[in-house]
Amino acid sequence: MNDKYSFAKCAQYGRRLAARLCDQHFGAQPNVTLDGAAVLKFTPIRQLNLLVIRQLLGQWQAETARLRSVYFDFEAAPVQAALAQFMNVLSRHISLNRAAFEPLLAQAAADTLGLVADPAGSFQRLLLGTTETPTLTGLRDNLRYIDIDKAFYQGFVDSLPVSDDLGRDFLTHRFELYHAANYKAHQPMQRLVAELSALLPLTTADLLEDGPVSAATASPRVEEPVAIPAPTPIPVVAPPTFVAPPREELPPAAPKLAPTAEAPARLSPDTDSANIPLHEKLKAGQQAAPALAETLRATAAPTSLAERSGPKVDTLREAISINQRFSFINELFNGENMDYHAAIQHLDSLPTIDQARAYVTTDLSQRYDWSRKEEHVNKLLKLIERKFA
């Protein structure tokens, strides 16, 4: 794989994405199964669906191989015709429950990221496959399951000499030369990441070998997560099309702090302090006492939720500053960037403050063991109070 990206992190994201999408689809109907048509429409990203079908093709071929036996003539024409008819019928009766489907989807997500991050490895896994004697016919058949950068891979296959005797080493070396000459034709990783982020938050930094920069050791990266729309049910009404990536948004800048009343007045550097009377110096360093009416009003009038917690915010995602976000990720979510984004997105979708508090104090607190993280948990709860003020 390209030394800039980690295939292990691509696979980890694939597992989380598969779990999220399966929760959405199978959560209300755990015993439902998917047929071939449902698989092709399962996600709005066509490449994911095609790579699941490709894995099913591999299983289909393995089932055919297991039927063979040394005791019978499987090469006889009537046997071949009967096997072909049987396997064709079987391929039209796909039935996948969650336990069978989720690992296929997880692998499809990892391979989808690999098409852009690791073209050479993807060529060997998805086009060459496990066959020892690749052919042009086989390569073109496998192209049916490529949607991202298909023109790039199609161009390589079209450049090969017409021959049914192409060695793996020859094809691998020739692809490396082709990629070196045409690498700029690849789809940018950021575009694919933006499409996947609509399903589960992801940034290119999450896939790097060195991982996202920790707030405790370095300043935050310039690249920030793309804008993430609220999760929607998986579409199943029409064949999926390639999704245009959402526009990337930079995170809101941290608000500038206004001078507080407690801060002492600073003397101008041009002022000659020796000529200022002592009582003026003392007055400049002391806070002016509030009027009695203001003191009584502050004591008698009940404070609102917004006054206790701060100004109201529209969303938690926009209200949390960069430094605070890294603090939450490291202290509350064990450094897991995607877990943090998924939790904040869910909190922003809850309609009431009681539901948001319950999600923090029961679900998240138990899942990540926040029994000794009161300070950070209280900061998050205060932000929730500002959102619902």
N, C-alpha and C positions, 0 to 999 in steps of 0.2 A: 504494500500500500504506500501511497505517497507519504513521505515521512512527516508531512505536516498534519495528517489526520490519523486518528486511532480507529482501527477496525473494531476493537473491543468496545469503544464508546458508541460506535454506530450500532453494534449488536445490542448494547444495553438500551439505547434509545428505542430500537426496534421492539424489544420486549415490553417496554413501558407503553409504547404506542399501541401495540397489539392488545395489551391489557385494558387500556383506556377505551379503545373502540369496541372491544368485546363486552366490556361493562355496559356501554351504551346500548348495544344491540341485544345482548342476551340477558341483561339484568332483569327486565320485566317478563322475559319468556325464556327461562334457562333451559328448557327442554326442546327448543326449536332447532331445526337443522337447516343447513344451507345447501341449495343445489347449484349447478354450474352457473345458471343465469344470475342467481343472487350473489355469487362470488364476484362476477364481473361488474357488479354494481355496488359492491360493499363500501368502497371509499370513493371520494371524488377525485383521487389521484389514480389515473388509469394504470400507471406503472406498477403500483402495489398489487392491484387486482390481477394483472397479467402474470406477475411473478408467482402468485399463489397458484394460478392455473398451470404454470410451467412445472411447479413441484408436483402437482397432481399427475401431470403427464409422466414424470419420472416414476411415480408410484404405479401408474398404469403399465408402464414398460416392465417394471420389476415383477408385477403380478403375471405378466405374460411369460417371463423367463422362468418363474417358479412352476409353471404348468408343464414344462418340458421334462421328459423322462427317457432313460436309456432303453426302456422296455417297449417303447412305441415309436412309430415312424411319424414324427411331427412335421417332416418335410413333405409328406404326401399331399397332393393338391386338395383332396376333399378335407383333410385335417386343417390345412392352412386356411381354406375358405371358411370352415366352421369357426376356427379361432378368431378370424378377422370379424366375422359377424357377431360373435359373443362379446369381444372386446369393444366393438362399436356400441353395442347395446349397453354395456356396462358403463361406458364413458358418458352416456346420456342419463345416468342415474346416480349422479354424485350426491352424497349425503354426508354432511359434515356437522358434527356437534361442536360445542365450544372447545372441548378438550382436544379434538383433532385439528380444529381450524386455527386456534390461537398461535401455536408454534409455527405454522406455515406463514401466517401473517407477519410474525416477528422476523422470520428469516427474509421475507419479501421486503420489509422495511430496511433491514440492514443491507441487502443487495441493491436496493434502490439508491441509497446513499453511496454505495460503492461504485455505481456506474459513473458518478462524477468525481468522487474522491480517489478512486483506484481503477482507472480504465484498463490497465494491463491485467490486473487480477480479475476484473469483471469479464474480460474477454475469455479468460481461461475457464472461469466458473460457469458462465451463462451461454457462451457460444461454442467453445470446445467441449465442455462437459467432461464426462469420464471416458468417452470413447478413445480407443487407442489408435484408430485409423480414421481421422476426420476426413470429411468430403465436403465439396462445395454445396451439395444438396443438403447435407446435414446442417451446415452453417446457415444457409438461407432459411431452413425450417426454424432454427432457433431465433432468427431475427424477428419472427412473428411475436415474440414475447418481449421485445425491446421497444420502448416508447420514448424514453428520455435519450437524447443524442442519437436517435436511430439513424439519421443521415450520416453521422460520423462513422458508425459501425457498418452501415450499408456501403459506404464508400470504400472501406477496407475490403470487404468481401468482393465487391465488384472489381477491385484492382488485382485480385489473385488470378494466376494462370488457370486455364481450363484443364483440370486434371482431377481424377478420382483417387489419386495417390499423393496426398499431402500429409507430411509428417507433422507431429505436434511441435517439435523443436523448430522446424522451418516456419510454421505459422506464428509461433510465439516471437521469434526473432523478427520476422517481417512486420508483425504488429507493433513492436517497439519502435522500429524505424518509422512506420506510418504515424504513430502517435507523436513522435518527436517533431515530425514535419507539420502536423495538423492539430496540435494541442489547443490552439486558440479557438478552434471550432466548437469546443466543449461548452455546454451550458454552465453558467457561473454557479458555484455552490450556493451563493446567497439566495439565488432564485428558488432552488429546490428547498432550501431551509425555510424560506418564507411560506411556501406551500404546506410543508409539513407542520409549521408552527400554528397554522390554522386548526390543526387537529390536536397537537400537543406542543406546548412551548419548546422552542429550540433555537439556539444561535450557533453560528459557525464556531464560536469560541468553545462551545460545549463538546465539539468533536476533535479539537486539537490534541496532539500528543501530550502537551504540557498542561492542558486543561485550563479552565478559567482562572484568572489571577485572583489570589486570595486577598481580601481587604487588609488582613493582618500583616502581609508581607510586601505588598506593592500597591501602587495606585490602580484604580479600576481601568479596564480596557475602554477604548473609545467606542468599540462596537457594542451595541446594546440590543436587547431582544426586539424583534419587530412587533408591530401592533397586532394584538391577538383578539379576534372577535369572540363573542360569547359562543360556547359550544352549541352545536345544533345537531339534531338527530341525523344519523347516517342516511343519505338519500338513496332510495331504492326504486324510484319511479322512472328513471331514464338512464341510458348508457352514459357513463361518466365521460367527461371531457377534460382536457388539460386545464387546470385552474390557474388563472393569472395570479401572480404573487401580489399580496397586499403591499402597499407602499410602506417602506420602512420609516419608522418614526424615531427620532432621537428622544431620549428620556428628558423629562422636564428638568431644567436647571434648578439647583438648590436655591431657595429664596434667600435674598440678602437679609441679614438681620438688621432690624431697625435699632437705633440706639435706645437703651432702656433708661428708665427714670433713675435707676440706681447708679448708672455710670457717672462718675464725677466730671464736671465740666473741665475741659482742657484749656489751658491758657495758650494763646497764640505764641508761636516761637518768636514773633517780632516784638512781643510785649516785654518791657523791662520790669521783671518781677521785683526788683529792688524798690521801684517807685510806687508799688501797689500797697495800700494800707493793709494791716493785718486782718481787720474784720472783713475786707473784701476777699482776701485769700480764703478765710474760713468759710465764707458764704459760697464760694465757688466749689468747695469740696464737700458741701453738705447737700442733702436732698431737701428740697423745699417741702415744708409740712403742708399736708392737704387741709383745705378749709373744713370747718366743723360740719357743715351741711353735707359735703361730699363724704366725710367719714361716716355719718349717720346713714346716708343713703346706701353706702356699700355694705353696712352692717345689716340694715333692715330688709333690703331687697333680696329675694332669693335668686341665686345664680342659675342660669340655664345650663343645659348640658354642653352647649357650644362654648359658653364662657368658662366652664370648668376645664374643658379638654383642649380648647383652641378653636380656630375658625373652622367652619364646615368644609369638608372636601367632597368632591364628586365620586372619586374612585380611590381605592387604596393604592392601586398601581401607580397613579400619578402623584399621590401624596407622599409616598415613601421616597426619600432622597437616595442618591447613589450609595453614600456611606452607610446609611441605615439599612439599605437592601443587602449589602454585603455582610453587615452585622447579623441580620436575621438569617441569611443563608448559612453562615458559619456557626452561629450559636444555637439556632432553633432547628435547622434542617440538615445538620451534620455535613455541611458543605455541598449538599445536593441542589444545584441550581434549578433543575427542572422540577423537583419536588416543591421548591419555594414558589415558582411561577404558577404551578397547578393549584396550590393552596390559595394564593392571593386571587387568582382568577375565580375560584369557587366562592371565596368570601365576597367578592364583588357581585356575584350573581345572586346571593341570598337576599330575600326581600325584607327581613326584619333584623333588628339588633339582637334579639333573643336567640334567633337561629345562628347568627354569626358568633355570638359569645359561646353558645353550646358547641359549635364546631371547633372552636379554639380550645376550650377548657376540657372537653371530653375526647373528641376524635383525635385532633392533632396532638394534644398533650399526652395522651396515652400512647399514640403511635411512635412519638419521638422522645418520650420520657422527659417531659419538661418540669419535673418535680423540683429541680434546683435552678430553674431558669426564670424565676419570678420577675426579675428586672426587665428582661427582654419581652416576656409575655405581657407584662403590664404596658409596655410601650405599644405593643401591637393592639391591645385592647383599647388604649386611649385613641389610637387612630381609627378603630372601628366606631368608637363613640362619636368622633368628629364626623364620620361619614353619615351616621344616622341622626346627627343633631338636628 
